[in-house]
Amino acid sequence: MELGLYTFADVDPNAANKGAEAKRRVDELLAEIRLADEVGLDVFGLGEHHRPDYMASSPATILAAAAVQTKNIRLTSAVSVLSSDDPVRVFQQFATVDLLSNGRVEMMAGRGSFIESFPLFGYDLEQYDLLFAEKLQLLMEIRENEIVSWEGETRAPIRGRGVYPRPLQDPLPLWIAIGGTPQSAARAGYLGLPLALAIIGGEPHRFAPMFDLYRQSAAKAGVDPTTLKTSINVHGFIHDTTQSAADIFYEPQAVVMNRIGRERGWGPTNRAHFDASRGPQGALFVGDPETVAAKIVAMHEIFKNDRFLLQMAIGPMPHKDIMRGIELYGTKVAPLVRKALTDKASAA
């Protein structure tokens, strides 16, 4: 199983000098990606947002910088908001990063958990589903063919035009990311694309039927489900002790969840809820290396996932603590998880 990280590159939305705040975060982010590569993690993902609380509105640009500063780690969007972007440009940008990285880049497409990009780029929210469906179809067409002919309702047709550059990887890896919508899981299976499932609340085992539906849909479409990769993407933090991990991570996690909750009508979180969520059946992966490793292995028993991505850099998390968490993830957690899964595979 691949082990990695993802982030939205959170910044202080109330910073007086937003340029200086963004500069601080991008420098820290690149240091975090370099460290993740150095300690042997497999994947680093960067999400696209268009809000004052997140810096990464252009993941491909930042991943391009990371590509020339790293050697082995795979680099992916997490996600690209395909509905409000141009699939031609998305492909060209990530194909370019693929060349810079010597074939280590991936695209992760999603409809987006926020809607700011739609009015920003002039798209109608009433076409929310149609935009994603058509643009995903076009992106897949571009992956498969150098010369593209395509026609739909949401953009001008393309009639026999070449799309360049072509990536080193053929085809360029493309994942679909979802937040728990059954129709989205079924669509990914039908299209034969890898699926990433975000689990940021509730009891993770309740999401397992999503992967069952995904695999069933793939089989009905004539796609061998055993060839398809799956990922679970979660929130969490690793520190030297479980108590210090919880104490450091609680406030940044609460800041973000309460801010989003006010926008969406959720009730406020509290420490008791947080502590329950980091328990064995909860969605948060917070603790010392042994605790987090054991929970990752336990979730693998449920989901049989091929990839596990952890979001530690959330809200106002101190950079030094993120760096310590990454160090422990690569040097302590990853070896424990890999050994446990290897031992189980050998015993089977």
Secondary structure, DSSP 8 states (H G I E B T S, - for coil): -EEEEEE--B--TT-S-HHHHHHHHHHHHHHHHHHHHHTT--EEEE----STTB--S-HHHHHHHHHTT-SS-EEEES-EEGGGS-HHHHHHHHHHHHHHTTS-EEEEEE--S--THHHHTT--GGGHHHHHHHHHHHHHHHHH-SEEEE--SSS--EEEEE-----SSSS--EEEEESS-HHHHHHHHHHT--EEEEE-SS-GGGGHHHHHHHHHHHHHTT--GGG--EEEEEEEEE-SSHHHHHHHHHHHHHHHHHHHHHHHT-----HHHHHHHTSTTSS-EEESHHHHHHHHHHHHHHH--SEEEEE---TT--HHHHHHHHHHIIIIIHHHHHHHHHHHHHH-
